[in-house]
Amino acid sequence: MEMTAPQLLKNNRLNDGDIDTAVPTQKTQIHWKEFVCGGGSAFCNIIISYPLNKLIFRQMMHGVEATFALNQLQKEGLGYLYRGMLPPLMQRTLSMSIMFGAYDECLRPLSNNELNPYVAKSIAGIVAGCFEATLMPFERIQTLLIHPKYHKEFKNTAHAASHIAKHCGIREFYRGLVPILLRNGPSNAMFFIIRDEVKEKLPKQDLLLYTTLQNFIAGAAIGAFLSTLFYPLNVIKIAMQCELSVPHRTILYEFKYILRKRGSNFVNFYHGALLNISRAFLSWGIINASYEILRKILY
């Protein structure tokens, strides 16, 4: 039976001799494996590196040396060492899941449209960073729980969250949003661009042990570099989030305030930077290595 062109289009079929070939229809698919790989790598990282993160936080907050911050933690005891871990565990797991997953979802259509790869990776990284910022209430609560001033005021994560929601409003959860946006987007874009460049130039390894070690070192070096580059923004963010139920201050005001407080010397913004490099080296090494291992398993 002969069919007209409109009928062919309507039935989504092309006749080729005696064979009917269905015209494929495009479907939007979420590549969930990238989300799982990112989240799983962050989970491993937080469990291992949380005590070191807490030590660096104290240095950022008070502008003190490592020995002084370590003495503070020792006096508080082991019971407070992992206090406040739940928010970063949830936040970093979800954040890394979004970082890798959203980056991949955004990069695919950009690459398919033959956009310049560096431009595409930059856009995808910034978009992923903005999505990550939606999870900043976890960072906000973690800051309050770690701060010794609030040890007696808040029992746990749920107590702190309910207190903020009841007495301060939703806006209080997003105190310090601007430095987080300025940190997340550019650092994500730079991470993925540098990581891909390094990955192409490194020699291929046959053994899983050597491949994992190579991925650890590559991720560690990139993470340490970017963490140091954006360290002052983290200092400003923490200074903002240590306050509760006070007027919100701009990032410029906070920068000038911290600068005056630390002797008008910009170098003093980098108190804790050496430990931060160690922490970032360990954290991003674990993240990159475990991410690649999970990719091998899932793919």
C-alpha positions as a Markdown table, in Angstrom:
| # | Residue | x | y | z |
|---|---|---|---|---|
| 1 | Met | 0.0 | 0.0 | 0.0 |
| 2 | Glu | 1.4 | 3.3 | -1.0 |
| 3 | Met | 1.6 | 6.1 | 1.6 |
| 4 | Thr | 2.0 | 9.8 | 1.1 |
| 5 | Ala | 4.8 | 11.9 | 2.7 |
| 6 | Pro | 2.5 | 13.3 | 5.4 |
| 7 | Gln | 1.5 | 9.8 | 6.3 |
| 8 | Leu | 5.0 | 8.7 | 6.5 |
| 9 | Leu | 5.9 | 11.6 | 8.9 |
| 10 | Lys | 2.9 | 11.0 | 11.0 |
| 11 | Asn | 3.8 | 7.3 | 11.5 |
| 12 | Asn | 7.5 | 8.1 | 12.0 |
| 13 | Arg | 8.5 | 5.5 | 9.5 |
| 14 | Leu | 10.7 | 5.4 | 6.4 |
| 15 | Asn | 10.1 | 2.7 | 3.8 |
| 16 | Asp | 13.3 | 1.2 | 2.4 |
| 17 | Gly | 12.4 | -1.7 | 0.1 |
| 18 | Asp | 10.6 | -4.3 | 2.1 |
| 19 | Ile | 12.1 | -3.0 | 5.5 |
| 20 | Asp | 10.4 | -0.4 | 7.7 |
| 21 | Thr | 12.9 | 1.5 | 9.8 |
| 22 | Ala | 11.5 | 3.5 | 12.7 |
| 23 | Val | 12.8 | 7.0 | 13.0 |
| 24 | Pro | 14.5 | 7.3 | 16.4 |
| 25 | Thr | 13.1 | 9.9 | 18.8 |
| 26 | Gln | 15.5 | 11.7 | 21.0 |
| 27 | Lys | 14.9 | 11.5 | 24.7 |
| 28 | Thr | 16.5 | 13.5 | 27.4 |
| 29 | Gln | 18.4 | 11.2 | 29.9 |
| 30 | Ile | 19.9 | 12.1 | 33.2 |
| 31 | His | 23.3 | 10.4 | 33.5 |
| 32 | Trp | 22.9 | 9.4 | 37.1 |
| 33 | Lys | 26.2 | 7.6 | 37.3 |
| 34 | Glu | 28.2 | 10.9 | 37.4 |
| 35 | Phe | 26.1 | 12.0 | 40.4 |
| 36 | Val | 26.8 | 8.8 | 42.2 |
| 37 | Cys | 30.5 | 8.9 | 41.5 |
| 38 | Gly | 30.8 | 12.5 | 42.8 |
| 39 | Gly | 28.7 | 11.9 | 45.9 |
| 40 | Gly | 30.6 | 8.6 | 46.8 |
| 41 | Ser | 34.0 | 10.3 | 46.5 |
| 42 | Ala | 32.9 | 13.1 | 48.8 |
| 43 | Phe | 31.6 | 10.7 | 51.4 |
| 44 | Cys | 34.9 | 8.9 | 51.6 |
| 45 | Asn | 36.8 | 12.2 | 51.9 |
| 46 | Ile | 34.7 | 13.6 | 54.8 |
| 47 | Ile | 35.0 | 10.5 | 56.9 |
| 48 | Ile | 38.8 | 10.6 | 56.6 |
| 49 | Ser | 39.7 | 14.3 | 56.7 |
| 50 | Tyr | 37.1 | 15.9 | 59.1 |
| 51 | Pro | 39.4 | 16.4 | 62.1 |
| 52 | Leu | 42.0 | 18.2 | 60.0 |
| 53 | Asn | 39.2 | 20.4 | 58.5 |
| 54 | Lys | 38.1 | 21.4 | 62.0 |
| 55 | Leu | 41.6 | 22.4 | 63.0 |
| 56 | Ile | 42.0 | 24.6 | 59.9 |
| 57 | Phe | 38.6 | 26.2 | 60.6 |
| 58 | Arg | 39.8 | 27.3 | 64.1 |
| 59 | Gln | 42.8 | 29.0 | 62.5 |
| 60 | Met | 40.6 | 30.7 | 59.9 |
| 61 | Met | 38.2 | 31.9 | 62.6 |
| 62 | His | 40.7 | 33.2 | 65.1 |
| 63 | Gly | 43.8 | 33.9 | 63.0 |
| 64 | Val | 46.0 | 31.7 | 65.3 |
| 65 | Glu | 48.8 | 29.3 | 64.8 |
| 66 | Ala | 48.2 | 25.5 | 64.4 |
| 67 | Thr | 49.6 | 24.7 | 67.9 |
| 68 | Phe | 47.1 | 27.0 | 69.6 |
| 69 | Ala | 44.2 | 25.7 | 67.6 |
| 70 | Leu | 45.3 | 22.1 | 68.3 |
| 71 | Asn | 45.4 | 22.9 | 72.1 |
| 72 | Gln | 41.9 | 24.2 | 71.9 |
| 73 | Leu | 40.7 | 20.9 | 70.4 |
| 74 | Gln | 42.6 | 18.9 | 72.9 |
| 75 | Lys | 41.0 | 20.8 | 75.8 |
| 76 | Glu | 37.5 | 20.3 | 74.4 |
| 77 | Gly | 38.1 | 16.5 | 74.2 |
| 78 | Leu | 37.3 | 13.7 | 71.8 |
| 79 | Gly | 33.6 | 14.1 | 72.3 |
| 80 | Tyr | 33.6 | 17.4 | 70.4 |
| 81 | Leu | 36.1 | 16.4 | 67.7 |
| 82 | Tyr | 33.5 | 15.1 | 65.3 |
| 83 | Arg | 30.8 | 17.5 | 66.5 |
| 84 | Gly | 29.2 | 19.2 | 63.5 |
| 85 | Met | 30.3 | 16.4 | 61.0 |
| 86 | Leu | 26.7 | 15.6 | 59.8 |
| 87 | Pro | 26.2 | 18.9 | 57.9 |
| 88 | Pro | 29.4 | 18.7 | 56.0 |
| 89 | Leu | 28.9 | 15.0 | 55.4 |
| 90 | Met | 25.5 | 15.7 | 53.9 |
| 91 | Gln | 26.6 | 18.9 | 52.2 |
| 92 | Arg | 29.8 | 17.7 | 50.6 |
| 93 | Thr | 28.2 | 14.4 | 49.5 |
| 94 | Leu | 25.4 | 16.3 | 47.8 |
| 95 | Ser | 27.7 | 19.1 | 46.7 |
| 96 | Met | 30.2 | 16.8 | 44.9 |
| 97 | Ser | 27.3 | 14.8 | 43.4 |
| 98 | Ile | 25.9 | 18.1 | 42.0 |
| 99 | Met | 29.4 | 19.3 | 41.0 |
| 100 | Phe | 30.2 | 16.3 | 38.9 |
| 101 | Gly | 26.7 | 15.4 | 37.8 |
| 102 | Ala | 25.5 | 18.9 | 36.8 |
| 103 | Tyr | 28.9 | 19.6 | 35.2 |
| 104 | Asp | 28.5 | 16.5 | 33.0 |
| 105 | Glu | 24.8 | 17.3 | 32.2 |
| 106 | Cys | 25.7 | 20.9 | 31.2 |
| 107 | Leu | 28.8 | 20.0 | 29.3 |
| 108 | Arg | 27.2 | 17.4 | 27.0 |
| 109 | Pro | 24.9 | 19.7 | 25.0 |
| 110 | Leu | 27.5 | 22.4 | 24.8 |
| 111 | Ser | 30.1 | 19.9 | 23.4 |
| 112 | Asn | 27.5 | 18.5 | 21.0 |
| 113 | Asn | 27.0 | 22.1 | 19.6 |
| 114 | Glu | 30.8 | 22.2 | 18.9 |
| 115 | Leu | 31.4 | 25.0 | 21.3 |
| 116 | Asn | 35.1 | 25.8 | 22.1 |
| 117 | Pro | 36.0 | 23.1 | 24.7 |
| 118 | Tyr | 37.5 | 25.6 | 27.1 |
| 119 | Val | 34.5 | 27.9 | 26.9 |
| 120 | Ala | 32.1 | 24.9 | 27.3 |
| 121 | Lys | 34.0 | 23.6 | 30.4 |
| 122 | Ser | 34.0 | 27.1 | 31.9 |
| 123 | Ile | 30.3 | 27.6 | 31.5 |
| 124 | Ala | 29.5 | 24.0 | 32.8 |
| 125 | Gly | 31.8 | 24.6 | 35.8 |
| 126 | Ile | 30.2 | 27.9 | 36.7 |
| 127 | Val | 26.7 | 26.5 | 36.3 |
| 128 | Ala | 27.6 | 23.5 | 38.5 |
| 129 | Gly | 29.0 | 25.9 | 41.1 |
| 130 | Cys | 25.8 | 27.9 | 41.2 |
| 131 | Phe | 23.8 | 24.7 | 41.7 |
| 132 | Glu | 26.2 | 23.7 | 44.6 |
| 133 | Ala | 25.4 | 27.0 | 46.3 |
| 134 | Thr | 21.9 | 25.9 | 47.0 |
| 135 | Leu | 23.3 | 23.6 | 49.7 |
| 136 | Met | 25.0 | 26.3 | 51.6 |
| 137 | Pro | 22.6 | 26.0 | 54.6 |
| 138 | Phe | 24.7 | 23.0 | 55.5 |
| 139 | Glu | 27.9 | 25.1 | 55.6 |
| 140 | Arg | 26.0 | 27.7 | 57.7 |
| 141 | Ile | 25.0 | 25.2 | 60.3 |
| 142 | Gln | 28.4 | 23.5 | 60.4 |
| 143 | Thr | 30.1 | 26.9 | 61.1 |
| 144 | Leu | 27.8 | 27.5 | 64.1 |
| 145 | Leu | 28.3 | 24.0 | 65.5 |
| 146 | Ile | 32.1 | 24.2 | 65.2 |
| 147 | His | 32.3 | 27.7 | 66.8 |
| 148 | Pro | 32.9 | 27.3 | 70.6 |
| 149 | Lys | 30.6 | 30.2 | 71.3 |
| 150 | Tyr | 27.6 | 28.1 | 70.3 |
| 151 | His | 28.7 | 24.8 | 72.0 |
| 152 | Lys | 26.1 | 25.3 | 74.8 |
| 153 | Glu | 23.5 | 27.0 | 72.7 |
| 154 | Phe | 23.0 | 24.3 | 70.0 |
| 155 | Lys | 22.8 | 20.6 | 70.8 |
| 156 | Asn | 23.1 | 19.2 | 67.2 |
| 157 | Thr | 22.3 | 19.9 | 63.6 |
| 158 | Ala | 18.5 | 19.6 | 63.9 |
| 159 | His | 18.5 | 21.9 | 66.9 |
| 160 | Ala | 20.5 | 24.6 | 65.2 |
| 161 | Ala | 18.4 | 24.4 | 62.0 |
| 162 | Ser | 15.1 | 24.7 | 63.9 |
| 163 | His | 16.4 | 27.6 | 66.0 |
| 164 | Ile | 17.5 | 29.5 | 62.8 |
| 165 | Ala | 14.2 | 28.8 | 61.0 |
| 166 | Lys | 12.1 | 29.8 | 64.0 |
| 167 | His | 14.0 | 32.9 | 65.3 |
| 168 | Cys | 16.0 | 34.2 | 62.3 |
| 169 | Gly | 14.2 | 33.3 | 59.1 |
| 170 | Ile | 15.2 | 31.5 | 55.9 |
| 171 | Arg | 17.5 | 34.4 | 54.9 |
| 172 | Glu | 19.8 | 33.6 | 57.8 |
| 173 | Phe | 20.6 | 30.2 | 56.2 |
| 174 | Tyr | 22.2 | 32.0 | 53.2 |
| 175 | Arg | 24.4 | 34.4 | 55.1 |
| 176 | Gly | 27.7 | 34.5 | 53.2 |
| 177 | Leu | 26.2 | 33.5 | 49.8 |
| 178 | Val | 28.3 | 36.0 | 47.7 |
| 179 | Pro | 31.7 | 34.7 | 48.6 |
| 180 | Ile | 30.5 | 31.1 | 48.1 |
| 181 | Leu | 29.3 | 32.0 | 44.6 |
| 182 | Leu | 32.6 | 33.7 | 43.8 |
| 183 | Arg | 34.4 | 30.7 | 45.0 |
| 184 | Asn | 32.4 | 27.8 | 43.6 |
| 185 | Gly | 32.0 | 28.8 | 39.9 |
| 186 | Pro | 35.5 | 29.8 | 39.0 |
| 187 | Ser | 37.1 | 27.1 | 41.1 |
| 188 | Asn | 34.9 | 24.4 | 39.5 |
| 189 | Ala | 35.7 | 25.6 | 36.0 |
| 190 | Met | 39.4 | 25.7 | 36.7 |
| 191 | Phe | 39.4 | 22.3 | 38.3 |
| 192 | Phe | 37.8 | 20.5 | 35.4 |
| 193 | Ile | 39.9 | 22.3 | 32.8 |
| 194 | Ile | 43.2 | 21.6 | 34.6 |
| 195 | Arg | 42.2 | 18.0 | 35.5 |
| 196 | Asp | 41.4 | 17.2 | 31.8 |
| 197 | Glu | 44.7 | 18.7 | 30.7 |
| 198 | Val | 46.7 | 16.8 | 33.2 |
| 199 | Lys | 44.9 | 13.6 | 32.5 |
| 200 | Glu | 45.7 | 13.8 | 28.8 |
| 201 | Lys | 49.4 | 14.4 | 29.5 |
| 202 | Leu | 49.9 | 11.7 | 32.1 |
| 203 | Pro | 51.1 | 8.3 | 30.9 |
| 204 | Lys | 48.6 | 5.5 | 30.8 |
| 205 | Gln | 48.9 | 2.9 | 33.6 |
| 206 | Asp | 48.0 | -0.8 | 33.4 |
| 207 | Leu | 47.8 | -1.6 | 37.1 |
| 208 | Leu | 44.9 | -0.2 | 39.1 |
| 209 | Leu | 47.2 | 0.7 | 42.0 |
| 210 | Tyr | 49.4 | 2.9 | 39.8 |
| 211 | Thr | 46.4 | 4.5 | 38.1 |
| 212 | Thr | 44.8 | 5.2 | 41.5 |
| 213 | Leu | 48.0 | 6.7 | 42.8 |
| 214 | Gln | 48.3 | 8.9 | 39.7 |
| 215 | Asn | 44.8 | 10.1 | 40.1 |
| 216 | Phe | 45.3 | 10.8 | 43.8 |
| 217 | Ile | 48.4 | 13.0 | 43.1 |
| 218 | Ala | 46.8 | 14.8 | 40.2 |
| 219 | Gly | 43.6 | 15.6 | 42.1 |
| 220 | Ala | 45.6 | 16.5 | 45.2 |
| 221 | Ala | 47.9 | 19.0 | 43.4 |
| 222 | Ile | 45.0 | 20.7 | 41.6 |
| 223 | Gly | 42.9 | 20.9 | 44.7 |
| 224 | Ala | 45.7 | 22.3 | 46.8 |
| 225 | Phe | 46.4 | 25.0 | 44.3 |
| 226 | Leu | 42.8 | 26.1 | 43.9 |
| 227 | Ser | 42.1 | 25.9 | 47.6 |
| 228 | Thr | 45.0 | 28.2 | 48.2 |
| 229 | Leu | 44.0 | 30.6 | 45.4 |
| 230 | Phe | 40.5 | 31.0 | 46.8 |
| 231 | Tyr | 41.5 | 30.8 | 50.5 |
| 232 | Pro | 40.7 | 34.5 | 51.3 |
| 233 | Leu | 37.1 | 34.0 | 50.1 |
| 234 | Asn | 36.7 | 31.1 | 52.6 |
| 235 | Val | 38.1 | 33.3 | 55.4 |
| 236 | Ile | 35.5 | 36.0 | 54.5 |
| 237 | Lys | 32.7 | 33.4 | 54.3 |
| 238 | Ile | 33.5 | 32.0 | 57.7 |
| 239 | Ala | 33.7 | 35.4 | 59.3 |
| 240 | Met | 30.2 | 36.2 | 57.9 |
| 241 | Gln | 28.7 | 32.9 | 59.0 |
| 242 | Cys | 30.1 | 33.1 | 62.6 |
| 243 | Glu | 27.5 | 35.8 | 63.2 |
| 244 | Leu | 23.9 | 35.1 | 64.1 |
| 245 | Ser | 20.9 | 37.4 | 64.4 |
| 246 | Val | 22.9 | 40.5 | 63.4 |
| 247 | Pro | 22.6 | 42.7 | 60.2 |
| 248 | His | 24.0 | 41.1 | 57.1 |
| 249 | Arg | 27.3 | 42.7 | 56.0 |
| 250 | Thr | 28.6 | 43.0 | 52.4 |
| 251 | Ile | 31.7 | 41.1 | 51.3 |
| 252 | Leu | 33.6 | 44.4 | 50.9 |
| 253 | Tyr | 32.8 | 45.5 | 54.4 |
| 254 | Glu | 33.8 | 42.1 | 55.8 |
| 255 | Phe | 37.1 | 42.1 | 53.8 |
| 256 | Lys | 38.0 | 45.6 | 55.2 |
| 257 | Tyr | 37.0 | 44.6 | 58.7 |
| 258 | Ile | 39.1 | 41.4 | 58.7 |
| 259 | Leu | 42.0 | 43.3 | 57.1 |
| 260 | Arg | 42.0 | 46.0 | 59.9 |
| 261 | Lys | 41.6 | 43.3 | 62.6 |
| 262 | Arg | 44.7 | 41.5 | 61.3 |
| 263 | Gly | 47.0 | 44.5 | 61.2 |
| 264 | Ser | 46.1 | 45.7 | 57.7 |
| 265 | Asn | 48.3 | 43.0 | 56.2 |
| 266 | Phe | 46.8 | 40.9 | 53.4 |
| 267 | Val | 49.3 | 38.1 | 54.2 |
| 268 | Asn | 47.4 | 37.6 | 57.5 |
| 269 | Phe | 44.4 | 36.4 | 55.5 |
| 270 | Tyr | 46.5 | 33.2 | 54.9 |
| 271 | His | 46.6 | 32.1 | 58.6 |
| 272 | Gly | 46.0 | 28.4 | 58.4 |
| 273 | Ala | 46.9 | 28.2 | 54.7 |
| 274 | Leu | 49.7 | 25.7 | 55.2 |
| 275 | Leu | 47.3 | 23.3 | 57.0 |
| 276 | Asn | 44.7 | 24.1 | 54.4 |
| 277 | Ile | 47.1 | 23.0 | 51.6 |
| 278 | Ser | 47.6 | 19.7 | 53.5 |
| 279 | Arg | 43.9 | 19.3 | 54.0 |
| 280 | Ala | 43.1 | 20.1 | 50.3 |
| 281 | Phe | 45.9 | 17.9 | 49.1 |
| 282 | Leu | 44.5 | 15.0 | 51.1 |
| 283 | Ser | 40.8 | 15.8 | 50.4 |
| 284 | Trp | 41.0 | 16.3 | 46.6 |
| 285 | Gly | 43.4 | 13.4 | 46.3 |
| 286 | Ile | 40.8 | 11.1 | 47.9 |
| 287 | Ile | 38.0 | 12.7 | 45.9 |
| 288 | Asn | 39.7 | 12.3 | 42.5 |
| 289 | Ala | 41.0 | 8.8 | 43.1 |
| 290 | Ser | 37.8 | 7.5 | 44.6 |
| 291 | Tyr | 35.8 | 9.2 | 41.8 |
| 292 | Glu | 37.8 | 7.4 | 39.1 |
| 293 | Ile | 37.5 | 4.1 | 41.0 |
| 294 | Leu | 33.7 | 4.5 | 41.2 |
| 295 | Arg | 33.6 | 5.4 | 37.5 |
| 296 | Lys | 35.4 | 2.1 | 36.6 |
| 297 | Ile | 32.9 | 0.2 | 38.7 |
| 298 | Leu | 29.8 | 1.8 | 37.4 |
| 299 | Tyr | 30.8 | 2.1 | 33.7 |
